[in-house]
């Protein structure tokens, strides 16, 4: 029977992930459409998975996307990502409740494709990176709820820690050309930036927010087994 690998993405990231933009900044920089597409992970058929998948993993930074999207003027969603991050996963296929994940991202590495906006995000209006340089997540438990896999843990952003639960999907497990085991995970969730003290806001004449409060977190993770 096909097993499902458990652990979470970032997680981030979730996630990190959490850029609250000053969209009043203008620039001719290119959009992130190609960037996001480049890092989308592909599902891999791995039936059956074996105990070879058990063990400790590190996020593969070259093939992992810790991203987010947020609405501008209540219209289109603007994407971004964190470029400097680390993540570790411990996976127990015999008892997934013994699995765990930790994640951190350097907030200064936020990248929305517009340098002036990124610089504003690093200020006290948003992340205040000199005082709060890291986003972190540390799991408390992993479990299966019905057909869903969920990781629950402590997420810290701008000095505020809250317990969050992140549903995720196992995309597959495979060995690369060198015989190294890789696992893939996809997850999407939302957070409210106001919950973490990221409160900068502007309203339009019709009452709409220039920057939405709800941030969509998009995680595509490739993790390589430690040697």
N, CA and C atoms as a LAMMPS dump frame, in Angstrom:
ITEM: TIMESTEP
0
ITEM: NUMBER OF ATOMS
681
ITEM: BOX BOUNDS ff ff ff
-5.0000000000000000e+02 5.0000000000000000e+02
-5.0000000000000000e+02 5.0000000000000000e+02
-5.0000000000000000e+02 5.0000000000000000e+02
ITEM: ATOMS id mol type element x y z
1 1 1 N 0.843 -1.186 0
2 1 2 C 0 0 0
3 1 3 C 0.882 1.24 0
4 2 1 N 0.473 2.187 -0.725
5 2 2 C 1.288 3.406 -0.849
6 2 3 C 1.261 4.197 0.451
7 3 1 N 2.437 4.54 0.96
8 3 2 C 2.537 5.362 2.169
9 3 3 C 2.667 6.823 1.794
10 4 1 N 2.308 7.627 2.717
11 4 2 C 2.44 9.061 2.469
12 4 3 C 3.452 9.668 3.409
13 5 1 N 4.405 10.344 2.859
14 5 2 C 5.444 10.948 3.688
15 5 3 C 4.9 12.173 4.407
16 6 1 N 5.331 12.329 5.644
17 6 2 C 4.786 13.404 6.428
18 6 3 C 5.836 14.381 6.902
19 7 1 N 5.583 15.522 6.729
20 7 2 C 6.307 16.614 7.307
21 7 3 C 5.912 17.847 6.561
22 8 1 N 6.388 18.94 6.903
23 8 2 C 5.867 20.12 6.332
24 8 3 C 6.863 21.005 5.708
25 9 1 N 6.298 21.691 4.987
26 9 2 C 6.991 22.652 4.281
27 9 3 C 7.293 23.823 5.138
28 10 1 N 7.991 24.22 5.107
29 10 2 C 8.305 25.446 5.701
30 10 3 C 7.449 25.991 6.57
31 11 1 N 6.359 26.544 5.529
32 11 2 C 6.721 26.481 6.569
33 11 3 C 7.389 27.468 6.749
34 12 1 N 6.449 28.13 6.4
35 12 2 C 6.93 28.704 6.405
36 12 3 C 6.844 29.148 6.562
37 13 1 N 7.048 29.025 6.019
38 13 2 C 7.01 29.642 5.685
39 13 3 C 6.648 30.147 5.541
40 14 1 N 6.325 29.526 6.13
41 14 2 C 5.909 30.056 6.016
42 14 3 C 5.679 30.738 6.125
43 15 1 N 6.111 30.524 6.357
44 15 2 C 6.137 30.884 5.927
45 15 3 C 6.092 31.852 5.737
46 16 1 N 7.14 31.785 5.665
47 16 2 C 7.307 32.304 5.631
48 16 3 C 6.826 32.964 4.976
49 17 1 N 7.105 33.347 4.374
50 17 2 C 6.416 33.944 3.495
51 17 3 C 5.469 34.978 3.733
52 18 1 N 5.866 35.874 3.804
53 18 2 C 4.837 36.705 4.328
54 18 3 C 5.108 38.138 4.006
55 19 1 N 5.19 38.483 2.866
56 19 2 C 5.569 39.828 2.544
57 19 3 C 4.363 40.719 2.485
58 20 1 N 4.488 41.82 3.167
59 20 2 C 3.435 42.797 3.159
60 20 3 C 3.978 43.983 2.388
61 21 1 N 3.411 44.198 1.21
62 21 2 C 4.089 45.084 0.281
63 21 3 C 3.644 46.531 0.38
64 22 1 N 4.571 47.416 0.011
65 22 2 C 4.198 48.8 -0.265
66 22 3 C 4.017 48.9 -1.769
67 23 1 N 2.787 48.667 -2.226
68 23 2 C 2.555 48.608 -3.66
69 23 3 C 2.419 49.977 -4.287
70 24 1 N 2.583 51.01 -3.464
71 24 2 C 2.596 52.342 -4.051
72 24 3 C 3.919 52.621 -4.733
73 25 1 N 4.945 51.797 -4.446
74 25 2 C 6.248 51.953 -5.087
75 25 3 C 6.148 51.539 -6.54
76 26 1 N 6.725 52.294 -7.435
77 26 2 C 6.676 51.958 -8.849
78 26 3 C 8.046 51.583 -9.351
79 27 1 N 8.08 50.726 -10.37
80 27 2 C 9.35 50.273 -10.927
81 27 3 C 9.088 49.612 -12.252
82 28 1 N 10.118 49.53 -13.075
83 28 2 C 10.013 48.821 -14.352
84 28 3 C 10.525 47.403 -14.245
85 29 1 N 10.722 46.909 -12.988
86 29 2 C 11.245 45.557 -12.812
87 29 3 C 10.269 44.538 -13.376
88 30 1 N 10.806 43.408 -13.796
89 30 2 C 9.975 42.351 -14.38
90 30 3 C 9.131 41.685 -13.312
91 31 1 N 8.062 41.026 -13.715
92 31 2 C 7.193 40.322 -12.788
93 31 3 C 7.802 39.001 -12.381
94 32 1 N 7.125 38.323 -11.449
95 32 2 C 7.635 37.07 -10.91
96 32 3 C 6.987 35.86 -11.549
97 33 1 N 6.252 36.012 -12.613
98 33 2 C 5.567 34.864 -13.205
99 33 3 C 6.549 33.78 -13.613
100 34 1 N 7.606 34.166 -14.327
101 34 2 C 8.589 33.184 -14.761
102 34 3 C 9.331 32.589 -13.573
103 35 1 N 9.597 33.425 -12.576
104 35 2 C 10.309 32.964 -11.389
105 35 3 C 9.522 31.876 -10.671
106 36 1 N 8.215 32.12 -10.465
107 36 2 C 7.387 31.139 -9.773
108 36 3 C 7.286 29.85 -10.558
109 37 1 N 7.104 29.964 -11.869
110 37 2 C 7.002 28.767 -12.706
111 37 3 C 8.28 27.944 -12.644
112 38 1 N 9.416 28.627 -12.614
113 38 2 C 10.709 27.949 -12.625
114 38 3 C 10.867 27.015 -11.439
115 39 1 N 10.29 27.423 -10.279
116 39 2 C 10.522 26.669 -9.065
117 39 3 C 9.375 25.736 -8.697
118 40 1 N 8.363 25.615 -9.541
119 40 2 C 7.283 24.692 -9.239
120 40 3 C 7.792 23.261 -9.28
121 41 1 N 7.562 22.521 -8.197
122 41 2 C 7.998 21.129 -8.139
123 41 3 C 7.027 20.25 -8.926
124 42 1 N 7.531 19.131 -9.42
125 42 2 C 6.71 18.191 -10.173
126 42 3 C 6.479 16.939 -9.345
127 43 1 N 5.243 16.408 -9.381
128 43 2 C 4.929 15.189 -8.66
129 43 3 C 5.679 14.012 -9.278
130 44 1 N 6.082 13.074 -8.428
131 44 2 C 6.818 11.902 -8.876
132 44 3 C 6.099 10.652 -8.38
133 45 1 N 5.881 9.676 -9.263
134 45 2 C 5.253 8.423 -8.86
135 45 3 C 6.284 7.567 -8.143
136 46 1 N 6.035 7.232 -6.897
137 46 2 C 7.024 6.505 -6.107
138 46 3 C 6.422 5.275 -5.45
139 47 1 N 5.506 4.621 -6.068
140 47 2 C 4.879 3.45 -5.472
141 47 3 C 5.729 2.219 -5.711
142 48 1 N 6.05 1.406 -4.688
143 48 2 C 5.774 1.747 -3.285
144 48 3 C 6.952 2.481 -2.659
145 49 1 N 6.696 3.303 -1.645
146 49 2 C 7.783 3.901 -0.892
147 49 3 C 8.294 2.878 0.117
148 50 1 N 9.555 2.932 0.441
149 50 2 C 10.159 1.97 1.353
150 50 3 C 10.77 2.686 2.534
151 51 1 N 11.352 1.911 3.444
152 51 2 C 11.998 2.506 4.603
153 51 3 C 13.23 3.314 4.229
154 52 1 N 13.651 3.236 2.973
155 52 2 C 14.756 4.082 2.508
156 52 3 C 14.442 5.559 2.684
157 53 1 N 13.157 5.89 2.711
158 53 2 C 12.78 7.3 2.852
159 53 3 C 12.916 7.795 4.283
160 54 1 N 13.107 6.91 5.251
161 54 2 C 13.253 7.322 6.642
162 54 3 C 14.566 8.049 6.851
163 55 1 N 14.552 9.034 7.74
164 55 2 C 15.794 9.708 8.082
165 55 3 C 15.686 11.213 8.114
166 56 1 N 16.838 11.868 8.104
167 56 2 C 16.931 13.327 8.199
168 56 3 C 17.193 13.933 6.827
169 57 1 N 16.558 15.068 6.557
170 57 2 C 16.65 15.748 5.26
171 57 3 C 16.945 17.225 5.457
172 58 1 N 17.618 17.813 4.474
173 58 2 C 17.798 19.263 4.385
174 58 3 C 17.057 19.79 3.166
175 59 1 N 16.486 20.987 3.282
176 59 2 C 15.887 21.622 2.11
177 59 3 C 16.962 21.818 1.043
178 60 1 N 16.646 21.462 -0.187
179 60 2 C 17.524 21.728 -1.331
180 60 3 C 17.22 23.144 -1.816
181 61 1 N 18.094 24.089 -1.485
182 61 2 C 17.812 25.499 -1.76
183 61 3 C 17.682 25.805 -3.244
184 62 1 N 18.391 25.058 -4.079
185 62 2 C 18.36 25.329 -5.514
186 62 3 C 17.045 24.916 -6.156
187 63 1 N 16.275 24.081 -5.462
188 63 2 C 15.046 23.554 -6.058
189 63 3 C 13.85 23.696 -5.128
190 64 1 N 13.912 24.651 -4.224
191 64 2 C 12.821 24.913 -3.287
192 64 3 C 12.345 26.35 -3.445
193 65 1 N 11.04 26.525 -3.407
194 65 2 C 10.425 27.846 -3.574
195 65 3 C 9.615 28.166 -2.318
196 66 1 N 10.031 29.19 -1.576
197 66 2 C 9.319 29.666 -0.393
198 66 3 C 8.649 30.979 -0.782
199 67 1 N 7.432 30.888 -1.218
200 67 2 C 6.799 32.038 -1.849
201 67 3 C 5.515 32.483 -1.168
202 68 1 N 4.991 33.573 -1.666
203 68 2 C 3.754 34.149 -1.141
204 68 3 C 3.111 35.003 -2.218
205 69 1 N 1.85 35.312 -1.988
206 69 2 C 1.108 36.22 -2.867
207 69 3 C 0.196 37.091 -2.006
208 70 1 N 0.009 38.326 -2.433
209 70 2 C -0.864 39.231 -1.696
210 70 3 C -1.547 40.186 -2.678
211 71 1 N -2.816 40.481 -2.42
212 71 2 C -3.579 41.318 -3.353
213 71 3 C -3.182 42.782 -3.252
214 72 1 N -3.148 43.404 -4.401
215 72 2 C -2.854 44.83 -4.543
216 72 3 C -4.113 45.521 -5.038
217 73 1 N -4.59 46.513 -4.247
218 73 2 C -5.818 47.243 -4.577
219 73 3 C -7.035 46.327 -4.658
220 74 1 N -6.952 45.149 -4.034
221 74 2 C -8.064 44.215 -4.092
222 74 3 C -8.239 43.564 -5.443
223 75 1 N -7.213 43.675 -6.296
224 75 2 C -7.317 43.171 -7.665
225 75 3 C -6.412 41.958 -7.855
226 76 1 N -5.308 42.138 -8.521
227 76 2 C -4.412 41.015 -8.819
228 76 3 C -3.525 40.676 -7.625
229 77 1 N -3.015 39.44 -7.62
230 77 2 C -2.119 38.994 -6.568
231 77 3 C -0.663 39.166 -7.015
232 78 1 N 0.126 39.813 -6.173
233 78 2 C 1.531 40.053 -6.461
234 78 3 C 2.375 39.018 -5.723
235 79 1 N 3.269 38.315 -6.425
236 79 2 C 4.068 37.275 -5.776
237 79 3 C 5.433 37.766 -5.313
238 80 1 N 6.028 36.999 -4.433
239 80 2 C 7.38 37.244 -3.962
240 80 3 C 7.925 35.986 -3.32
241 81 1 N 9.137 36.066 -2.785
242 81 2 C 9.766 34.883 -2.193
243 81 3 C 10.86 35.301 -1.229
244 82 1 N 11.264 34.356 -0.385
245 82 2 C 12.45 34.509 0.447
246 82 3 C 13.555 33.682 -0.178
247 83 1 N 14.733 34.295 -0.334
248 83 2 C 15.835 33.637 -1.035
249 83 3 C 16.806 32.917 -0.103
250 84 1 N 16.916 33.383 1.141
251 84 2 C 17.884 32.814 2.079
252 84 3 C 17.114 32.095 3.184
253 85 1 N 17.165 30.77 3.187
254 85 2 C 16.407 29.983 4.148
255 85 3 C 17.11 28.662 4.413
256 86 1 N 16.71 28.02 5.497
257 86 2 C 17.196 26.687 5.845
258 86 3 C 16.04 25.888 6.431
259 87 1 N 16.037 24.595 6.144
260 87 2 C 15.008 23.737 6.698
261 87 3 C 15.524 22.332 6.903
262 88 1 N 15.094 21.694 7.969
263 88 2 C 15.45 20.299 8.228
264 88 3 C 14.188 19.506 8.521
265 89 1 N 14.187 18.269 8.078
266 89 2 C 13.046 17.374 8.26
267 89 3 C 13.555 16.047 8.802
268 90 1 N 12.897 15.532 9.795
269 90 2 C 13.139 14.176 10.27
270 90 3 C 11.874 13.366 10.029
271 91 1 N 12.013 12.29 9.255
272 91 2 C 10.854 11.53 8.819
273 91 3 C 10.919 10.09 9.315
274 92 1 N 9.854 9.656 9.938
275 92 2 C 9.737 8.285 10.417
276 92 3 C 8.558 7.627 9.701
277 93 1 N 8.814 6.791 8.696
278 93 2 C 7.726 6.199 7.918
279 93 3 C 6.901 5.183 8.702
280 94 1 N 7.473 4.627 9.764
281 94 2 C 6.739 3.642 10.56
282 94 3 C 5.761 4.299 11.529
283 95 1 N 6.06 5.52 11.921
284 95 2 C 5.19 6.271 12.827
285 95 3 C 5.336 7.752 12.495
286 96 1 N 4.465 8.23 11.648
287 96 2 C 4.612 9.604 11.166
288 96 3 C 4.491 10.636 12.276
289 97 1 N 3.867 10.27 13.396
290 97 2 C 3.735 11.217 14.497
291 97 3 C 5.086 11.527 15.138
292 98 1 N 6.103 10.725 14.831
293 98 2 C 7.447 10.979 15.336
294 98 3 C 8.265 11.848 14.382
295 99 1 N 7.67 12.238 13.277
296 99 2 C 8.35 13.106 12.318
297 99 3 C 8.362 14.548 12.821
298 100 1 N 9.257 15.349 12.282
299 100 2 C 9.359 16.735 12.736
300 100 3 C 9.975 17.605 11.643
301 101 1 N 9.834 18.915 11.802
302 101 2 C 10.405 19.859 10.842
303 101 3 C 10.763 21.153 11.55
304 102 1 N 11.861 21.761 11.13
305 102 2 C 12.241 23.102 11.578
306 102 3 C 12.613 23.919 10.357
307 103 1 N 12.343 25.21 10.444
308 103 2 C 12.547 26.078 9.295
309 103 3 C 12.901 27.478 9.77
310 104 1 N 13.764 28.165 9.013
311 104 2 C 14.042 29.579 9.271
312 104 3 C 14.342 30.279 7.957
313 105 1 N 14.007 31.554 7.89
314 105 2 C 14.288 32.366 6.712
315 105 3 C 14.796 33.727 7.157
316 106 1 N 15.78 34.252 6.428
317 106 2 C 16.284 35.596 6.675
318 106 3 C 15.347 36.593 5.992
319 107 1 N 14.722 37.434 6.804
320 107 2 C 13.725 38.345 6.257
321 107 3 C 14.341 39.337 5.28
322 108 1 N 15.604 39.682 5.5
323 108 2 C 16.245 40.635 4.6
324 108 3 C 16.35 40.101 3.176
325 109 1 N 16.204 38.773 2.997
326 109 2 C 16.297 38.17 1.663
327 109 3 C 14.999 38.249 0.887
328 110 1 N 14.005 38.95 1.409
329 110 2 C 12.725 39.068 0.718
330 110 3 C 12.935 39.652 -0.675
331 111 1 N 12.241 39.091 -1.648
332 111 2 C 12.449 39.469 -3.047
333 111 3 C 11.109 39.496 -3.759
334 112 1 N 10.639 40.697 -4.069
335 112 2 C 9.383 40.862 -4.807
336 112 3 C 9.618 41.33 -6.239
337 113 1 N 10.883 41.433 -6.61
338 113 2 C 11.208 41.861 -7.963
339 113 3 C 11.352 43.352 -8.123
340 114 1 N 11.109 44.109 -7.051
341 114 2 C 11.222 45.568 -7.087
342 114 3 C 12.068 46 -5.893
343 115 1 N 13.269 46.485 -6.147
344 115 2 C 14.227 46.768 -5.082
345 115 3 C 13.705 47.813 -4.093
346 116 1 N 13.074 48.869 -4.583
347 116 2 C 12.591 49.924 -3.694
348 116 3 C 11.52 49.386 -2.75
349 117 1 N 10.67 48.525 -3.257
350 117 2 C 9.63 47.94 -2.419
351 117 3 C 10.236 46.997 -1.381
352 118 1 N 11.209 46.19 -1.812
353 118 2 C 11.872 45.282 -0.878
354 118 3 C 12.541 46.06 0.255
355 119 1 N 13.166 47.172 -0.072
356 119 2 C 13.81 47.998 0.947
357 119 3 C 12.794 48.551 1.941
358 120 1 N 11.618 48.943 1.44
359 120 2 C 10.574 49.433 2.332
360 120 3 C 10.079 48.315 3.248
361 121 1 N 9.958 47.114 2.706
362 121 2 C 9.509 45.977 3.506
363 121 3 C 10.459 45.667 4.66
364 122 1 N 11.715 46.011 4.489
365 122 2 C 12.713 45.733 5.527
366 122 3 C 12.666 46.744 6.668
367 123 1 N 11.934 47.837 6.5
368 123 2 C 11.88 48.897 7.503
369 123 3 C 10.866 48.582 8.603
370 124 1 N 10.785 49.477 9.594
371 124 2 C 9.855 49.309 10.712
372 124 3 C 8.399 49.37 10.273
373 125 1 N 8.118 49.921 9.091
374 125 2 C 6.74 49.911 8.588
375 125 3 C 6.228 48.485 8.42
376 126 1 N 7.159 47.563 8.123
377 126 2 C 6.771 46.182 7.872
378 126 3 C 7.543 45.229 8.792
379 127 1 N 8.66 44.689 8.315
380 127 2 C 9.338 43.612 9.048
381 127 3 C 10.358 44.066 10.085
382 128 1 N 10.897 45.276 9.951
383 128 2 C 11.895 45.783 10.892
384 128 3 C 13.023 44.758 11.061
385 129 1 N 13.721 44.492 9.958
386 129 2 C 14.647 43.355 9.909
387 129 3 C 15.833 43.483 10.859
388 130 1 N 16.247 44.699 11.191
389 130 2 C 17.386 44.841 12.1
390 130 3 C 17.043 44.326 13.499
391 131 1 N 15.789 44.454 13.871
392 131 2 C 15.34 43.994 15.191
393 131 3 C 14.819 42.56 15.143
394 132 1 N 14.198 42.198 14.01
395 132 2 C 13.596 40.87 13.862
396 132 3 C 14.102 40.229 12.563
397 133 1 N 15.321 39.709 12.568
398 133 2 C 15.954 39.264 11.321
399 133 3 C 15.428 37.948 10.752
400 134 1 N 14.724 37.148 11.576
401 134 2 C 14.369 35.799 11.141
402 134 3 C 12.88 35.507 11.266
403 135 1 N 12.388 34.696 10.333
404 135 2 C 11.105 34.018 10.446
405 135 3 C 11.427 32.568 10.789
406 136 1 N 10.718 31.985 11.76
407 136 2 C 11.014 30.61 12.143
408 136 3 C 9.743 29.782 12.32
409 137 1 N 9.912 28.482 12.176
410 137 2 C 8.838 27.528 12.451
411 137 3 C 9.461 26.283 13.072
412 138 1 N 8.849 25.785 14.131
413 138 2 C 9.285 24.53 14.755
414 138 3 C 8.064 23.693 15.052
415 139 1 N 8.028 22.493 14.483
416 139 2 C 6.847 21.654 14.627
417 139 3 C 6.682 21.137 16.052
418 140 1 N 5.434 20.968 16.44
419 140 2 C 5.073 20.307 17.69
420 140 3 C 4.554 18.897 17.432
421 141 1 N 3.874 18.732 16.304
422 141 2 C 3.348 17.415 15.965
423 141 3 C 3.034 17.348 14.483
424 142 1 N 3.027 16.117 13.971
425 142 2 C 2.555 15.847 12.621
426 142 3 C 1.527 14.734 12.739
427 143 1 N 0.513 14.798 11.923
428 143 2 C -0.569 13.838 12.047
429 143 3 C -1.353 13.731 10.759
430 144 1 N -2.129 12.674 10.698
431 144 2 C -3.056 12.491 9.594
432 144 3 C -4.448 12.751 10.114
433 145 1 N -5.163 13.642 9.443
434 145 2 C -6.538 13.961 9.792
435 145 3 C -7.422 13.587 8.617
436 146 1 N -8.104 12.449 8.741
437 146 2 C -8.871 11.946 7.61
438 146 3 C -7.928 11.593 6.479
439 147 1 N -8.119 12.228 5.338
440 147 2 C -7.238 12.012 4.195
441 147 3 C -6.136 13.054 4.118
442 148 1 N -6.128 13.951 5.075
443 148 2 C -5.18 15.067 5.029
444 148 3 C -3.992 14.857 5.95
445 149 1 N -2.861 15.434 5.575
446 149 2 C -1.662 15.462 6.399
447 149 3 C -1.469 16.88 6.916
448 150 1 N -1.158 17.001 8.193
449 150 2 C -1.085 18.32 8.82
450 150 3 C 0.116 18.372 9.759
451 151 1 N 0.849 19.472 9.693
452 151 2 C 1.902 19.725 10.665
453 151 3 C 1.486 20.937 11.492
454 152 1 N 1.625 20.836 12.793
455 152 2 C 1.28 21.916 13.713
456 152 3 C 2.539 22.332 14.462
457 153 1 N 2.745 23.639 14.583
458 153 2 C 3.946 24.089 15.26
459 153 3 C 3.925 25.566 15.575
460 154 1 N 5.033 26.036 16.135
461 154 2 C 5.174 27.433 16.54
462 154 3 C 5.804 28.236 15.411
463 155 1 N 5.077 29.221 14.96
464 155 2 C 5.532 30.09 13.882
465 155 3 C 5.805 31.471 14.451
466 156 1 N 6.993 32.007 14.181
467 156 2 C 7.383 33.306 14.721
468 156 3 C 7.7 34.274 13.597
469 157 1 N 7.049 35.416 13.637
470 157 2 C 7.253 36.486 12.664
471 157 3 C 7.226 37.815 13.402
472 158 1 N 8.243 38.614 13.213
473 158 2 C 8.365 39.94 13.832
474 158 3 C 8.183 39.861 15.351
475 159 1 N 8.774 38.834 15.951
476 159 2 C 8.758 38.698 17.399
477 159 3 C 7.478 38.137 17.98
478 160 1 N 6.508 37.834 17.139
479 160 2 C 5.23 37.28 17.592
480 160 3 C 5.184 35.793 17.248
481 161 1 N 4.913 34.958 18.242
482 161 2 C 4.838 33.516 18.036
483 161 3 C 3.402 33.038 18.201
484 162 1 N 2.938 32.308 17.2
485 162 2 C 1.597 31.722 17.25
486 162 3 C 1.677 30.286 16.776
487 163 1 N 0.811 29.459 17.327
488 163 2 C 0.749 28.072 16.881
489 163 3 C -0.165 28.007 15.654
490 164 1 N 0.346 27.425 14.577
491 164 2 C -0.434 27.302 13.355
492 164 3 C -0.407 25.852 12.875
493 165 1 N -1.425 25.469 12.122
494 165 2 C -1.506 24.137 11.523
495 165 3 C -1.464 24.293 10.012
496 166 1 N -0.601 23.528 9.359
497 166 2 C -0.393 23.652 7.916
498 166 3 C -0.688 22.323 7.228
499 167 1 N -1.728 22.247 6.421
500 167 2 C -1.964 21.041 5.62
501 167 3 C -0.979 20.989 4.459
502 168 1 N -0.563 19.792 4.07
503 168 2 C 0.398 19.679 2.979
504 168 3 C 0.191 18.395 2.2
505 169 1 N 0.807 18.343 1.025
506 169 2 C 0.699 17.206 0.121
507 169 3 C 2.076 16.649 -0.183
508 170 1 N 2.192 15.333 -0.119
509 170 2 C 3.432 14.677 -0.517
510 170 3 C 3.452 14.55 -2.026
511 171 1 N 4.472 15.132 -2.668
512 171 2 C 4.564 15.103 -4.121
513 171 3 C 5.334 13.902 -4.642
514 172 1 N 6.101 13.257 -3.776
515 172 2 C 6.82 12.068 -4.206
516 172 3 C 8.172 11.927 -3.556
517 173 1 N 8.818 10.794 -3.836
518 173 2 C 10.181 10.515 -3.36
519 173 3 C 10.922 9.804 -4.483
520 174 1 N 12.177 10.182 -4.672
521 174 2 C 12.928 9.63 -5.79
522 174 3 C 14.424 9.772 -5.524
523 175 1 N 15.223 8.906 -6.122
524 175 2 C 16.673 9.044 -6.058
525 175 3 C 17.173 9.794 -7.281
526 176 1 N 18.149 10.688 -7.052
527 176 2 C 18.716 11.41 -8.181
528 176 3 C 19.781 10.559 -8.875
529 177 1 N 20.459 11.158 -9.851
530 177 2 C 21.429 10.414 -10.645
531 177 3 C 22.639 9.955 -9.841
532 178 1 N 22.828 10.531 -8.65
533 178 2 C 23.933 10.133 -7.786
534 178 3 C 23.489 9.16 -6.694
535 179 1 N 22.204 8.794 -6.715
536 179 2 C 21.692 7.864 -5.724
537 179 3 C 21.229 8.504 -4.44
538 180 1 N 21.107 9.847 -4.421
539 180 2 C 20.651 10.553 -3.226
540 180 3 C 19.127 10.614 -3.197
541 181 1 N 18.54 10.305 -2.051
542 181 2 C 17.089 10.327 -1.918
543 181 3 C 16.567 11.761 -1.784
544 182 1 N 15.517 12.068 -2.536
545 182 2 C 14.839 13.368 -2.459
546 182 3 C 13.357 13.143 -2.196
547 183 1 N 12.763 14.064 -1.461
548 183 2 C 11.317 14.055 -1.272
549 183 3 C 10.773 15.432 -1.639
550 184 1 N 9.545 15.444 -2.133
551 184 2 C 8.919 16.696 -2.546
552 184 3 C 7.635 16.946 -1.788
553 185 1 N 7.397 18.207 -1.463
554 185 2 C 6.205 18.59 -0.704
555 185 3 C 5.629 19.875 -1.277
556 186 1 N 4.318 19.937 -1.33
557 186 2 C 3.629 21.158 -1.719
558 186 3 C 2.641 21.562 -0.643
559 187 1 N 2.547 22.844 -0.368
560 187 2 C 1.601 23.328 0.635
561 187 3 C 1.165 24.74 0.298
562 188 1 N -0.086 25.017 0.545
563 188 2 C -0.595 26.384 0.449
564 188 3 C -1.439 26.649 1.689
565 189 1 N -1.306 27.825 2.23
566 189 2 C -2.098 28.212 3.384
567 189 3 C -2.206 29.734 3.392
568 190 1 N -2.861 30.288 4.371
569 190 2 C -2.97 31.747 4.485
570 190 3 C -2.681 32.17 5.921
571 191 1 N -2.177 33.381 6.066
572 191 2 C -2.047 34.009 7.381
573 191 3 C -2.554 35.445 7.253
574 192 1 N -2.854 36.049 8.389
575 192 2 C -3.221 37.459 8.438
576 192 3 C -2.038 38.234 9
577 193 1 N -1.485 39.124 8.207
578 193 2 C -0.285 39.855 8.624
579 193 3 C -0.523 40.693 9.874
580 194 1 N -1.764 41.14 10.087
581 194 2 C -2.078 41.942 11.265
582 194 3 C -1.843 41.161 12.56
583 195 1 N -1.998 39.841 12.507
584 195 2 C -1.779 39.004 13.687
585 195 3 C -0.339 39.045 14.17
586 196 1 N 0.572 39.449 13.277
587 196 2 C 1.997 39.45 13.598
588 196 3 C 2.577 40.863 13.66
589 197 1 N 1.713 41.822 13.816
590 197 2 C 2.18 43.186 13.996
591 197 3 C 2.683 43.864 12.739
592 198 1 N 2.361 43.314 11.572
593 198 2 C 2.729 43.955 10.304
594 198 3 C 1.516 44.771 9.873
595 199 1 N 1.458 46.007 10.332
596 199 2 C 0.204 46.756 10.308
597 199 3 C 0.153 47.901 9.308
598 200 1 N 1.22 48.152 8.564
599 200 2 C 1.188 49.256 7.6
600 200 3 C 0.003 49.089 6.664
601 201 1 N -0.72 50.197 6.42
602 201 2 C -1.923 50.073 5.599
603 201 3 C -2.277 51.409 4.968
604 202 1 N -2.828 51.338 3.778
605 202 2 C -3.402 52.498 3.1
606 202 3 C -4.743 52.081 2.505
607 203 1 N -5.726 52.979 2.614
608 203 2 C -7.037 52.691 2.044
609 203 3 C -7.301 53.587 0.845
610 204 1 N -7.959 53.005 -0.143
611 204 2 C -8.383 53.773 -1.298
612 204 3 C -9.67 54.516 -0.967
613 205 1 N -10.092 55.4 -1.856
614 205 2 C -11.302 56.176 -1.625
615 205 3 C -12.534 55.29 -1.467
616 206 1 N -12.532 54.134 -2.113
617 206 2 C -13.684 53.224 -2.014
618 206 3 C -13.607 52.295 -0.809
619 207 1 N -12.565 52.488 0.035
620 207 2 C -12.432 51.678 1.239
621 207 3 C -11.573 50.442 1.081
622 208 1 N -11.185 50.116 -0.134
623 208 2 C -10.342 48.945 -0.362
624 208 3 C -8.928 49.198 0.161
625 209 1 N -8.267 48.129 0.563
626 209 2 C -6.895 48.232 1.04
627 209 3 C -5.925 48.229 -0.129
628 210 1 N -4.916 49.088 -0.053
629 210 2 C -3.862 49.052 -1.068
630 210 3 C -3.102 47.74 -0.974
631 211 1 N -2.916 47.256 0.256
632 211 2 C -2.258 45.979 0.511
633 211 3 C -3.182 45.141 1.385
634 212 1 N -3.551 43.967 0.912
635 212 2 C -4.495 43.14 1.643
636 212 3 C -3.89 42.638 2.954
637 213 1 N -4.74 42.297 3.922
638 213 2 C -4.265 41.731 5.178
639 213 3 C -3.929 40.244 5.048
640 214 1 N -4.617 39.558 4.142
641 214 2 C -4.442 38.117 4.001
642 214 3 C -3.289 37.818 3.044
643 215 1 N -2.362 37.003 3.511
644 215 2 C -1.206 36.6 2.715
645 215 3 C -1.337 35.124 2.379
646 216 1 N -1.241 34.783 1.107
647 216 2 C -1.264 33.392 0.677
648 216 3 C 0.167 32.871 0.628
649 217 1 N 0.411 31.782 1.34
650 217 2 C 1.733 31.167 1.384
651 217 3 C 1.767 30.011 0.391
652 218 1 N 2.814 29.959 -0.417
653 218 2 C 2.96 28.935 -1.456
654 218 3 C 4.323 28.275 -1.293
655 219 1 N 4.333 26.987 -0.933
656 219 2 C 5.567 26.271 -0.642
657 219 3 C 5.735 25.095 -1.599
658 220 1 N 6.87 25.043 -2.264
659 220 2 C 7.226 23.921 -3.131
660 220 3 C 8.621 23.476 -2.687
661 221 1 N 8.706 22.342 -2.006
662 221 2 C 9.939 21.974 -1.322
663 221 3 C 10.534 20.68 -1.862
664 222 1 N 11.811 20.744 -2.158
665 222 2 C 12.619 19.57 -2.481
666 222 3 C 13.604 19.428 -1.33
667 223 1 N 13.572 18.272 -0.646
668 223 2 C 14.49 18.034 0.462
669 223 3 C 15.36 16.823 0.144
670 224 1 N 16.652 16.943 0.401
671 224 2 C 17.612 15.884 0.113
672 224 3 C 18.038 15.207 1.409
673 225 1 N 18.09 13.892 1.376
674 225 2 C 18.45 13.125 2.561
675 225 3 C 19.905 13.388 2.952
676 226 1 N 20.125 13.611 4.249
677 226 2 C 21.473 13.853 4.736
678 226 3 C 22.32 12.584 4.584
679 227 1 N 23.583 12.77 4.239
680 227 2 C 24.488 11.637 4.094
681 227 3 C 25.172 11.33 5.417
